[in-house]
């Protein structure tokens, strides 16, 4: 996804002279083409994310369209006050891009994991939160972010994630994208977990359970129409995310569900536990540990579906 | 350029109004506001290229009051400078009014940034300076910070970035009144030697008497100078400046003046007519 970001941001910078890219000393060689073409609109801001984030707000206050880019915890939770005050309170169109979100950088340890970012950022007024599902969604996501008049956070994976689209799909802020439809259960995938949800849907189909799968491209604002329709129609609606069960998409949907009155559907929130995963291990190993693989997800949803029938 | 005697008279008028506002609205940070008024007056009447009738001109200079707790000093300055009707000052801190204790972005014309949390103004100004460079605009960016604010890590992140990008369009003015909320700023943290710190970070730093308009104007003049070095003006000031019984008394970080104290202060400042 980060290569897709580098390619897309270079294309967009050619179309929009206001675009400025700020990087927190990351992406060695990744932005070579961008830097070559737009040397005055790229700044390596060093290992100083608070300053990078504040400067982005200053650029936006002057009418430019800055993107900040670094590893997710350093782009988000490290600089939470700069995001809150400089970006969200000023309500300026800065696009914060976190790369290696969730457990993408599993083996680097909890300092580099980000399973709390959405829980914290979702509270901030004015902020839009986008979670593209694969490399194909990245370009449309940043294009959508650039069209947004206020601040945006884009949560990316790392690289080599499964590609679930043949070509770049539509990406409309505030709308989920139905990847496949079904009649029995609904899976709301967030970011790179949408690919896992699609795999789980195949396993469910083998058991005779037809699943709808949605790429929840926007976490804030929620696609409430899609949620209402899904919770009215399906006995089980599951959220599948590489984020803590506290504060993420599952929480956002639960809050909406509690507000919007009784519905037919039950919510099954599948995410990472309320714990730091301090053991060494790959992303796949950690997903297995957290029950975030396709077989584990399918098993949970099948059990819930049988119980709900 | 406005003669310094005129600037001194403007300062006194602003000080008197600021003391009164603290009393009427029952808001603190009076000492902090009084210490930086001369710096703000020097900036607004002698350094900044701004037009109150065109406050959003893209080519304007930017001023950020990073020590947002001195908001009344900025509000009165902007009103005096013609950015908005001084009658609006009467509503300061009233329920639902547009002038809170810390300034919001464009809450009145001329406010370039929302401040109040310390350590944010300089990174914002660097972004504005980069934007001006990218777009080929002549804008200069002036940031007024407190000495205690220099304890924030984000200040030094920004201090390290600006010379690397040769942002000599940026000037920092530090209100070195030697106090912070609960004690001496040189004791709570190892702040001194402050000018040497900025110099070590690559800034063209100088030290001036922050109540001497000739010195302030000289320090603010001739920037950017093509040197690639941003400027840091360490302004030695007195907290509570201008009111004898407030000067260098840190109780006035939080204390609210009584009606009698306002009257005395106004007499000292040569503005005996009480408004409120």
Boltz contact constraints between the chains, C-beta under 6 A:
constraints:
  - contact:
      token1: [A, 40]
      token2: [B, 134]
      max_distance: 6.0
  - contact:
      token1: [A, 48]
      token2: [B, 157]
      max_distance: 6.0
  - contact:
      token1: [A, 50]
      token2: [B, 154]
      max_distance: 6.0
  - contact:
      token1: [A, 50]
      token2: [B, 157]
      max_distance: 6.0
  - contact:
      token1: [A, 51]
      token2: [B, 123]
      max_distance: 6.0
  - contact:
      token1: [A, 51]
      token2: [B, 154]
      max_distance: 6.0
  - contact:
      token1: [A, 51]
      token2: [B, 157]
      max_distance: 6.0
  - contact:
      token1: [A, 51]
      token2: [B, 158]
      max_distance: 6.0
  - contact:
      token1: [A, 51]
      token2: [B, 161]
      max_distance: 6.0
  - contact:
      token1: [A, 54]
      token2: [B, 120]
      max_distance: 6.0
  - contact:
      token1: [A, 54]
      token2: [B, 123]
      max_distance: 6.0
  - contact:
      token1: [A, 54]
      token2: [B, 124]
      max_distance: 6.0
  - contact:
      token1: [A, 55]
      token2: [B, 123]
      max_distance: 6.0
  - contact:
      token1: [A, 55]
      token2: [B, 126]
      max_distance: 6.0
  - contact:
      token1: [A, 55]
      token2: [B, 127]
      max_distance: 6.0
  - contact:
      token1: [A, 57]
      token2: [B, 124]
      max_distance: 6.0
  - contact:
      token1: [A, 58]
      token2: [B, 124]
      max_distance: 6.0
  - contact:
      token1: [A, 58]
      token2: [B, 127]
      max_distance: 6.0
  - contact:
      token1: [A, 58]
      token2: [B, 128]
      max_distance: 6.0
  - contact:
      token1: [A, 59]
      token2: [B, 127]
      max_distance: 6.0
  - contact:
      token1: [A, 59]
      token2: [B, 130]
      max_distance: 6.0
  - contact:
      token1: [A, 59]
      token2: [B, 131]
      max_distance: 6.0
  - contact:
      token1: [A, 62]
      token2: [B, 128]
      max_distance: 6.0
  - contact:
      token1: [A, 62]
      token2: [B, 131]
      max_distance: 6.0
  - contact:
      token1: [A, 64]
      token2: [B, 131]
      max_distance: 6.0
  - contact:
      token1: [A, 85]
      token2: [B, 117]
      max_distance: 6.0
  - contact:
      token1: [A, 86]
      token2: [B, 120]
      max_distance: 6.0
  - contact:
      token1: [A, 89]
      token2: [B, 114]
      max_distance: 6.0
  - contact:
      token1: [A, 90]
      token2: [B, 105]
      max_distance: 6.0
